[in-house]
Amino acid sequence: MLVAFSMATLFTNAQDLTKVKTDKSPMDAAFYPADAAKRQFAKSEEQRKNLEPQIRLLYSRPALNGRTLFEGLLKYGKAWRAGANESTELLFMRDVLIGETKLEAGRYSLIVTPEKGSWKIHINSENDGWGNYSHKPELDLVTIDVPVKMTENNLELLTMLMYSPDEGSTVHLKIGWGNYEVEVPISLK
């Protein structure tokens, strides 16, 4: 009887949402095309087809909270998961070309190694990791250098988006945090 009561209490507490510890770094998603998640609201079948997702990015958005980016949060030359908590995930719904490397449609992790004038962007085959601990450089399928740009904006939260400057076959993954921005060109195949 005591065991049954203990199990019932444990089960009840496990279902109590007020006891869930929430995270300070909310998870977010970015799509290409940007409104892909809202395609069901398109007015026509053609618009719906044009909004079919090509790329999805899932990441957690850490905040500066009064800190500066490269004094305690990130370190030059050290790999970073491009977010907080779980590894940042890129899902390509079709084959892509990044730099000179073709990647098949599939799920990958995104890792960044910041340097002073450029950031190394790694696309890695390891998925479902936590933090930087899952980054195994030997599993990097792509490593490219992209220039870093200093901006007037000071983004409190890490922010990522995707856009196509010419509505063509090249998508730019834009990553910004603090006063730093980089863009990663991704060619859709």
Beta strands, then each sheet from edge to edge (+ up, - down):
strand 1: 27-32
strand 2: 55-60
strand 3: 88-92
strand 4: 96-98
strand 5: 101-103
strand 6: 106-114
strand 7: 118-124
strand 8: 140-147
strand 9: 149-163
strand 10: 170-188
sheet 1: 1+ 2- 3+ 6- 7+ 8-
sheet 2: 5+ 4- 10+ 9-
end
